[in-house]
């Protein structure tokens, strides 16, 4: 199970995995040959049929599963009771950087903790199959401790304090964070640490950006507290380089534009492996942002936020307009060499006889948000900034959440590569569906679905023969602006008002 050459990539999807150690609650293992307990745990790699690791920008912890075929009754002899540890080290051959390795070893990494066994069944006499579920140490610790404390200062510093608190999460892992531009005073009322951080994430305002709201998540490389913009660009103005380029074309067919006019059979070995590493086995478009009905109702395009100031006993109204405010934040297809302000997923042409675009209906969603100042003797609102900005920031945060949630989403199955993690930028080139692989506009790629994407989740799937990753990638923009053309609604319709008839002896429209 793993590469024969740890320092070189023999084939696409090759990997290094030299043991999966299961350690009991007292640090021992079990030897099925001598039927005795052993020190330091037991290597169960030969009875593991599948290893899965799950990480996502929407999950505060890394979790995973082991599918086990057990003819040793390890589940009873060890025994496995839900307090064991899982240790292993998974890497792509030739990778020597620690940050590119999934290290769950005891000496240099961070072991996982078993918390459940499911789907236990006997497939034949003396042989069991079951699934061992495990999570990071912090995943379990978050369930056992609470945060009940007042914090003040920058929001990102509060998060760092919660993660490093020895009476709280007490993480020993790296924490990657984006500094916030706002400070505040916040009292955490006896919440699990990750719930407290989620509360802070809603109030976090990133530096070098007009957006609001952060993502808090764990990957196999550490914890992250950052904004969507920081995944798209550095400091809101420098394009982030993609960590990998993926392409999909018809099987058994060479795409000249993706292989630099070379036939794959003429490539040398290293080029062939790189091409295979970048090849997408299959893809599935999960969402293509075309549900304008749902997005309209959610307030993705237009949203009116009515803010009730409890202290001043007054109301203020702020309207969010997708097209007017799109360019104020950074999006996935951001390119500092050219304008990215018109790469909307929905253009601003009229959608009805009133000549309004989808963004010109602020009452598509109306929210009432309470706020106040002087909650902690300071004249600031919910974000630690001018209370008058609360409605603007709330509308911006909700709009971005909707744009990400309803964005173009594609699921890719690719060869395993341990250096990729959620939050990374990747390029995806999709061959057009036209027979000759060229669009009507003479483009060798799909202009809507190709481009820059953010990796939002990864499922690492390892078995005896292969290592694959199922990536979910998202983008909240398009590679090239849509051609607007002539609007559908050019003027008033011929019939301006409905005709009314008397029905059932009553005047007026039918009721």
C-alpha positions as CSV (number, residue, x, y, z in Angstrom):
1,X,0.0,0.0,0.0
2,X,2.1,2.9,-1.3
3,X,5.0,3.7,-3.6
4,X,8.0,1.5,-4.1
5,X,10.2,4.6,-4.6
6,X,9.4,7.0,-1.7
7,X,11.5,9.8,-3.3
8,X,10.2,9.7,-6.8
9,X,6.8,9.7,-8.5
10,X,6.5,6.4,-10.3
11,X,3.0,7.1,-11.7
12,X,0.2,9.6,-11.3
13,X,-1.6,9.0,-8.1
14,X,1.4,7.3,-6.5
15,X,1.7,7.9,-2.7
16,X,3.7,7.1,0.4
17,X,2.0,5.4,3.3
18,X,4.2,3.3,5.6
19,X,1.7,2.1,8.2
20,X,-1.5,3.0,9.9
21,X,-1.1,2.6,13.6
22,X,-4.1,2.1,15.9
23,X,-3.2,2.7,19.6
24,X,-5.5,1.7,22.4
25,X,-6.5,4.0,25.3
26,X,-3.5,2.7,27.3
27,X,-1.0,3.1,24.5
28,X,-0.9,-0.6,23.6
29,X,-1.7,-2.7,20.5
30,X,-2.6,-6.3,19.8
31,X,-0.6,-9.0,18.1
32,X,-3.0,-11.5,16.4
33,X,-0.2,-14.1,15.9
34,X,0.8,-14.3,19.6
35,X,-2.6,-13.1,20.7
36,X,-1.0,-10.7,23.2
37,X,-1.0,-7.0,23.7
38,X,2.0,-5.1,22.3
39,X,3.4,-1.7,23.2
40,X,3.0,1.3,21.0
41,X,0.0,0.3,19.1
42,X,-0.7,-2.1,16.2
43,X,-0.2,-1.5,12.5
44,X,-3.5,-2.2,10.8
45,X,-2.6,-1.1,7.3
46,X,-3.0,-4.6,5.9
47,X,-6.6,-4.8,7.0
48,X,-7.6,-1.3,6.0
49,X,-9.4,-1.4,2.6
50,X,-9.9,2.4,2.4
51,X,-8.7,5.5,4.2
52,X,-10.7,8.7,3.8
53,X,-9.8,12.2,5.1
54,X,-12.2,15.1,4.9
55,X,-11.3,18.8,5.0
56,X,-13.3,21.9,4.0
57,X,-13.5,25.6,4.4
58,X,-17.0,25.0,5.9
59,X,-15.7,22.6,8.6
60,X,-13.9,23.6,11.8
61,X,-12.2,20.3,12.1
62,X,-10.6,17.6,9.9
63,X,-12.3,14.2,10.2
64,X,-11.9,10.8,8.5
65,X,-12.8,7.2,8.2
66,X,-11.1,3.8,8.0
67,X,-12.9,0.9,6.3
68,X,-11.6,-2.2,8.0
69,X,-11.9,-5.9,7.1
70,X,-11.1,-7.6,10.4
71,X,-10.5,-11.4,10.7
72,X,-8.6,-10.9,14.0
73,X,-11.5,-9.6,16.1
74,X,-9.4,-6.5,16.7
75,X,-12.5,-4.6,17.7
76,X,-12.9,-6.9,20.7
77,X,-9.3,-7.9,21.6
78,X,-7.8,-4.4,21.6
79,X,-10.6,-3.4,22.4
80,X,-11.8,-0.5,20.3
81,X,-14.1,1.7,22.5
82,X,-13.8,5.2,21.0
83,X,-10.8,6.6,22.9
84,X,-8.1,5.3,20.6
85,X,-5.6,7.2,18.4
86,X,-4.9,6.8,14.7
87,X,-1.3,7.6,13.4
88,X,0.0,7.6,9.9
89,X,2.0,9.8,7.4
90,X,0.6,10.3,3.9
91,X,2.6,12.1,1.2
92,X,3.1,12.4,-2.5
93,X,6.5,10.8,-3.6
94,X,9.2,13.4,-4.1
95,X,7.6,15.8,-1.6
96,X,10.0,16.8,1.1
97,X,8.4,20.0,2.5
98,X,6.6,19.3,5.9
99,X,3.7,21.5,4.9
100,X,3.1,19.3,1.9
101,X,2.7,16.1,4.0
102,X,-0.4,14.9,5.8
103,X,1.4,14.1,9.0
104,X,-0.6,12.3,11.7
105,X,2.4,10.6,13.2
106,X,3.2,10.9,16.9
107,X,6.8,12.2,16.6
108,X,6.5,14.9,14.0
109,X,2.7,15.4,13.5
110,X,-0.6,15.3,15.2
111,X,-2.5,11.9,15.6
112,X,-6.2,11.6,15.0
113,X,-8.6,10.4,17.7
114,X,-11.2,7.6,17.3
115,X,-14.7,8.6,18.3
116,X,-17.1,6.1,16.7
117,X,-17.5,2.7,15.0
118,X,-20.3,2.2,12.5
119,X,-21.6,-0.3,9.9
120,X,-20.3,-3.3,11.8
121,X,-21.3,-6.5,10.1
122,X,-20.0,-10.1,9.7
123,X,-19.5,-10.8,6.0
124,X,-18.5,-14.4,6.6
125,X,-17.8,-16.5,9.7
126,X,-14.9,-15.0,11.6
127,X,-14.6,-11.9,9.4
128,X,-16.0,-8.5,10.3
129,X,-16.2,-5.3,8.3
130,X,-16.7,-1.9,10.0
131,X,-15.9,1.8,9.7
132,X,-13.7,3.6,12.2
133,X,-14.5,7.3,12.5
134,X,-11.8,9.7,13.7
135,X,-11.2,13.4,14.0
136,X,-8.5,15.8,15.0
137,X,-7.6,16.3,18.7
138,X,-9.2,19.8,18.6
139,X,-12.4,18.3,17.2
140,X,-12.8,16.2,20.4
141,X,-11.5,18.9,22.7
142,X,-14.1,21.4,21.4
143,X,-16.8,19.0,22.7
144,X,-15.3,18.9,26.1
145,X,-14.5,22.5,27.0
146,X,-16.4,25.9,27.0
147,X,-15.4,29.5,26.6
148,X,-16.8,31.9,29.1
149,X,-14.7,35.0,28.9
150,X,-14.5,38.7,27.9
151,X,-12.1,39.7,25.1
152,X,-11.1,43.0,23.7
153,X,-8.9,44.1,20.8
154,X,-8.5,42.9,17.2
155,X,-10.9,40.1,16.3
156,X,-8.1,37.9,14.8
157,X,-6.2,38.2,18.1
158,X,-9.2,37.0,20.0
159,X,-9.4,33.9,17.9
160,X,-5.7,33.2,18.4
161,X,-6.2,33.5,22.2
162,X,-9.1,31.0,22.1
163,X,-7.1,28.5,20.0
164,X,-4.0,28.7,22.2
165,X,-5.8,28.8,25.6
166,X,-4.5,25.9,27.7
167,X,-7.9,25.5,29.4
168,X,-9.6,25.6,26.0
169,X,-8.7,24.2,22.6
170,X,-4.9,24.3,23.4
171,X,-3.9,23.6,19.8
172,X,-0.3,22.8,19.0
173,X,-0.8,23.2,15.3
174,X,0.0,26.1,13.0
175,X,-2.6,28.9,12.8
176,X,-2.8,30.9,9.6
177,X,-4.8,34.1,10.0
178,X,-5.6,37.3,8.2
179,X,-5.4,40.5,10.3
180,X,-8.6,42.3,10.8
181,X,-9.1,46.0,10.5
182,X,-11.7,46.2,13.4
183,X,-11.4,45.8,17.1
184,X,-14.1,45.3,19.7
185,X,-15.1,44.1,23.1
186,X,-17.0,40.8,23.2
187,X,-18.2,38.6,26.0
188,X,-18.4,34.9,25.1
189,X,-21.2,33.3,27.1
190,X,-20.2,29.8,27.9
191,X,-19.9,28.5,24.3
192,X,-17.9,25.7,22.8
193,X,-14.7,27.3,21.4
194,X,-15.5,26.7,17.8
195,X,-18.9,28.2,18.3
196,X,-17.3,31.3,19.8
197,X,-14.9,31.6,16.9
198,X,-17.9,31.3,14.4
199,X,-19.5,34.2,16.3
200,X,-16.3,36.2,15.9
201,X,-15.9,35.2,12.2
202,X,-19.2,37.0,11.5
203,X,-17.9,40.2,12.9
204,X,-14.4,40.1,11.4
205,X,-13.6,42.8,8.8
206,X,-10.5,42.0,6.7
207,X,-7.7,44.4,6.1
208,X,-7.5,45.9,2.5
209,X,-11.1,45.0,1.8
210,X,-14.6,46.4,2.1
211,X,-16.1,43.0,2.7
212,X,-17.2,41.5,6.0
213,X,-17.1,38.0,7.4
214,X,-14.4,35.3,7.8
215,X,-14.1,31.6,7.3
216,X,-12.7,29.5,10.1
217,X,-11.6,26.0,9.2
218,X,-9.0,23.3,9.8
219,X,-7.0,21.5,7.1
220,X,-4.4,18.8,7.4
221,X,-1.8,21.6,7.6
222,X,-3.3,23.7,10.4
223,X,-6.1,26.1,11.3
224,X,-7.2,29.1,9.1
225,X,-9.0,32.3,10.0
226,X,-9.4,34.3,6.9
227,X,-11.7,36.0,4.4
228,X,-12.8,34.8,1.0
229,X,-10.9,37.6,-0.6
230,X,-7.6,36.3,1.0
231,X,-8.2,33.1,-0.8
232,X,-8.5,34.9,-4.1
233,X,-5.7,37.5,-3.7
234,X,-2.9,38.6,-1.4
235,X,-3.7,41.9,0.4
236,X,-6.7,42.4,-1.9
237,X,-4.6,43.4,-4.8
238,X,-2.0,40.7,-5.7
239,X,-3.2,37.7,-7.6
240,X,-2.6,34.4,-5.8
241,X,-0.8,31.9,-7.9
242,X,-2.7,28.6,-8.5
243,X,-1.1,25.5,-6.8
244,X,-2.2,23.2,-9.7
245,X,-3.8,23.4,-13.1
246,X,-6.4,20.7,-14.0
247,X,-7.8,19.9,-17.4
248,X,-10.6,17.7,-18.7
249,X,-10.9,16.5,-22.2
250,X,-12.5,13.5,-23.9
251,X,-10.8,10.3,-23.0
252,X,-8.3,8.8,-25.5
253,X,-8.2,12.2,-27.2
254,X,-5.3,14.7,-27.1
255,X,-6.2,18.3,-26.6
256,X,-3.5,20.2,-28.6
257,X,-4.1,23.4,-26.7
258,X,-3.5,21.7,-23.3
259,X,-0.4,19.8,-24.4
260,X,1.4,22.5,-26.2
261,X,0.9,20.9,-29.6
262,X,2.6,17.7,-28.5
263,X,1.0,14.3,-28.6
264,X,1.1,12.6,-25.2
265,X,2.9,9.6,-26.6
266,X,5.8,11.8,-27.6
267,X,6.2,13.3,-24.1
268,X,9.1,12.3,-21.9
269,X,8.3,10.4,-18.7
270,X,8.2,13.5,-16.4
271,X,5.9,15.4,-18.8
272,X,3.6,12.4,-19.1
273,X,3.3,12.1,-15.3
274,X,2.7,15.8,-14.9
275,X,0.0,15.7,-17.6
276,X,-1.6,12.7,-15.8
277,X,-1.4,14.5,-12.5
278,X,-3.3,17.4,-13.9
279,X,-5.9,15.3,-15.8
280,X,-9.4,15.2,-14.4
281,X,-10.8,11.7,-14.4
282,X,-14.4,13.0,-14.2
283,X,-16.3,16.1,-13.2
284,X,-19.8,17.0,-12.2
285,X,-21.3,20.5,-12.2
286,X,-23.0,20.7,-8.8
287,X,-24.3,24.2,-9.2
288,X,-24.0,26.7,-12.1
289,X,-25.4,29.8,-10.4
290,X,-28.4,29.8,-12.8
291,X,-31.1,29.5,-10.1
292,X,-32.0,33.2,-10.2
293,X,-35.3,32.5,-8.4
294,X,-33.5,31.2,-5.3
295,X,-30.8,33.8,-5.4
296,X,-33.4,36.6,-5.7
297,X,-35.3,35.3,-2.7
298,X,-32.0,35.0,-0.7
299,X,-31.0,38.6,-1.4
300,X,-28.0,37.7,-3.5
301,X,-28.7,40.5,-6.0
302,X,-30.8,43.0,-4.1
303,X,-31.3,43.2,-0.3
304,X,-32.7,45.8,2.0
305,X,-31.4,45.8,5.6
306,X,-33.4,47.9,8.1
307,X,-31.3,48.6,11.1
308,X,-33.0,49.3,14.5
309,X,-30.7,51.3,16.8
310,X,-31.9,50.3,20.3
311,X,-29.9,53.1,22.0
312,X,-31.1,55.9,19.7
313,X,-34.5,54.4,19.1
314,X,-34.4,55.0,15.4
315,X,-34.2,53.1,12.1
316,X,-32.0,53.3,9.1
317,X,-32.2,51.6,5.7
318,X,-29.4,50.3,3.6
319,X,-29.8,48.6,0.2
320,X,-27.4,46.1,-1.3
321,X,-27.0,46.3,-5.1
322,X,-25.0,43.4,-6.6
323,X,-23.8,45.1,-9.7
324,X,-22.9,48.4,-8.1
325,X,-21.0,46.8,-5.2
326,X,-19.4,43.9,-7.1
327,X,-16.2,45.7,-7.8
328,X,-15.6,46.7,-4.1
329,X,-14.5,43.1,-3.2
330,X,-12.1,40.6,-4.9
331,X,-13.5,37.6,-6.7
332,X,-12.0,34.3,-7.9
333,X,-11.3,35.4,-11.5
334,X,-9.5,38.5,-10.2
335,X,-6.7,39.6,-12.4
336,X,-4.6,42.6,-11.4
337,X,-3.5,43.1,-15.0
338,X,-7.0,43.8,-16.3
339,X,-10.3,45.0,-14.9
340,X,-12.3,42.3,-13.1
341,X,-15.2,44.5,-12.2
342,X,-17.5,43.3,-15.0
343,X,-17.1,39.5,-14.5
344,X,-20.6,39.2,-13.0
345,X,-22.2,35.8,-13.1
346,X,-25.5,37.6,-14.0
347,X,-25.4,40.7,-16.2
348,X,-27.2,43.9,-15.5
349,X,-29.5,44.0,-18.5
350,X,-33.3,44.6,-17.9
351,X,-35.3,41.6,-16.7
352,X,-38.8,43.1,-17.0
353,X,-40.8,45.9,-18.6
354,X,-39.8,48.3,-15.9
355,X,-36.2,48.2,-17.3
356,X,-34.7,47.1,-14.0
357,X,-31.9,44.5,-13.6
358,X,-31.9,41.7,-11.0
359,X,-30.1,44.1,-8.6
360,X,-32.7,46.9,-8.8
361,X,-35.2,45.1,-6.6
362,X,-33.9,45.7,-3.0
363,X,-37.2,44.4,-1.5
364,X,-36.4,40.9,-2.9
365,X,-35.2,40.3,0.7
366,X,-35.9,42.6,3.6
367,X,-34.1,42.0,6.9
368,X,-34.5,43.7,10.3
369,X,-31.3,43.9,12.3
370,X,-31.1,45.2,15.8
371,X,-27.9,47.1,16.9
372,X,-26.8,49.6,19.6
373,X,-23.8,51.5,20.7
374,X,-22.3,52.0,24.2
375,X,-22.8,48.3,24.9
376,X,-19.2,48.4,26.3
377,X,-19.1,52.1,26.9
378,X,-17.9,52.8,23.4
379,X,-19.8,54.5,20.6
380,X,-19.4,51.6,18.2
381,X,-21.8,49.1,16.7
382,X,-21.9,45.3,16.3
383,X,-18.6,45.3,14.3
384,X,-16.6,47.6,16.5
385,X,-17.0,50.3,13.9
386,X,-19.4,53.2,13.3
387,X,-22.8,52.0,14.3
388,X,-24.2,53.6,11.1
389,X,-22.2,51.0,9.1
390,X,-23.9,47.9,10.6
391,X,-26.6,47.6,8.0
392,X,-24.1,48.0,5.1
393,X,-21.7,45.4,6.6
394,X,-24.5,43.0,7.3
395,X,-25.9,43.3,3.8
396,X,-22.4,42.8,2.3
397,X,-21.7,39.7,4.5
398,X,-25.0,38.0,3.7
399,X,-24.6,38.7,0.0
400,X,-21.1,37.2,-0.1
401,X,-22.3,34.1,1.8
402,X,-25.0,33.7,-0.8
403,X,-22.7,34.3,-3.7
404,X,-20.3,31.6,-2.4
405,X,-23.0,29.2,-1.5
406,X,-24.8,29.6,-4.9
407,X,-21.6,30.0,-7.0
408,X,-20.5,27.9,-9.9
409,X,-19.5,24.6,-8.1
410,X,-17.8,21.7,-9.7
411,X,-16.8,18.3,-8.2
412,X,-13.5,17.0,-9.7
413,X,-12.0,13.5,-9.3
414,X,-8.2,13.8,-9.7
415,X,-5.0,12.0,-8.7
416,X,-4.0,12.4,-5.1
417,X,-1.7,15.3,-4.3
418,X,-1.1,16.0,-0.6
419,X,0.1,19.6,-1.1
420,X,-3.3,20.8,-2.1
421,X,-5.6,22.1,0.7
422,X,-8.9,23.9,1.0
423,X,-8.5,27.7,0.4
424,X,-6.0,27.1,-2.4
425,X,-6.5,28.5,-6.0
426,X,-6.5,26.0,-8.9
427,X,-7.0,26.5,-12.6
428,X,-9.5,24.3,-14.4
429,X,-9.6,24.2,-18.2
430,X,-12.7,22.5,-19.5
431,X,-12.8,21.5,-23.2
432,X,-15.8,23.0,-25.0
433,X,-18.6,20.5,-25.9
434,X,-18.4,21.4,-29.6
435,X,-17.3,18.5,-31.8
436,X,-14.0,20.2,-32.8
437,X,-13.3,21.5,-29.3
438,X,-13.7,25.1,-30.3
439,X,-16.5,27.5,-29.3
440,X,-18.4,29.7,-31.7
441,X,-16.2,32.5,-30.5
442,X,-13.1,30.4,-31.6
443,X,-12.0,29.7,-28.0
444,X,-10.4,26.3,-27.1
445,X,-11.9,26.4,-23.6
446,X,-15.3,26.8,-22.1
447,X,-15.3,30.6,-21.2
448,X,-17.9,30.2,-18.4
449,X,-16.7,27.1,-16.6
450,X,-12.9,27.4,-17.2
451,X,-10.8,29.7,-15.1
452,X,-9.7,30.2,-11.5
453,X,-11.4,28.3,-8.7
454,X,-11.1,28.1,-4.9
455,X,-10.7,24.6,-3.5
456,X,-13.6,24.5,-0.9
457,X,-13.4,20.8,0.2
458,X,-11.3,17.7,-0.3
459,X,-11.9,14.1,0.3
460,X,-8.6,12.1,0.2
461,X,-9.4,8.6,-0.8
462,X,-6.6,6.0,-0.4
463,X,-6.8,2.3,-1.0
464,X,-4.3,-0.5,-1.8
465,X,-4.0,0.5,-5.5
466,X,-4.6,4.3,-5.7
467,X,-4.8,7.6,-4.1
468,X,-7.5,10.0,-5.4
469,X,-9.0,13.3,-4.3
470,X,-12.5,14.4,-4.8
471,X,-12.3,18.2,-4.9
472,X,-15.2,20.6,-4.7
473,X,-14.1,23.9,-6.3
474,X,-16.1,27.1,-6.5
475,X,-15.9,30.5,-8.2
476,X,-18.1,33.6,-7.8
477,X,-17.3,35.1,-11.1
478,X,-16.7,34.2,-14.8
479,X,-13.4,33.9,-16.7
480,X,-14.6,36.4,-19.3
481,X,-17.5,38.9,-19.1
482,X,-20.7,37.9,-20.7
483,X,-21.6,39.6,-24.0
484,X,-24.7,41.8,-23.2
485,X,-26.1,42.3,-26.6
486,X,-29.6,43.9,-27.0
487,X,-31.8,43.7,-23.9
488,X,-34.9,41.4,-24.1
489,X,-37.2,44.1,-22.8
490,X,-36.6,47.1,-25.1
491,X,-39.8,49.1,-24.2
492,X,-43.2,49.1,-22.9
493,X,-45.5,46.2,-23.9
494,X,-48.4,46.9,-26.2
495,X,-51.0,46.0,-23.5
496,X,-50.1,48.2,-20.5
497,X,-52.9,47.2,-18.1
498,X,-55.2,44.2,-17.7
499,X,-58.8,44.4,-18.7
500,X,-61.4,44.0,-15.9
501,X,-64.7,42.2,-16.3
502,X,-67.7,41.7,-14.0
503,X,-67.8,38.2,-12.6
504,X,-70.7,36.8,-10.6
505,X,-72.4,40.1,-10.3
506,X,-69.5,41.8,-8.6
507,X,-67.5,44.7,-10.0
508,X,-63.8,44.7,-10.2
509,X,-61.3,41.9,-10.8
510,X,-62.1,38.4,-9.8
511,X,-61.5,37.9,-6.1
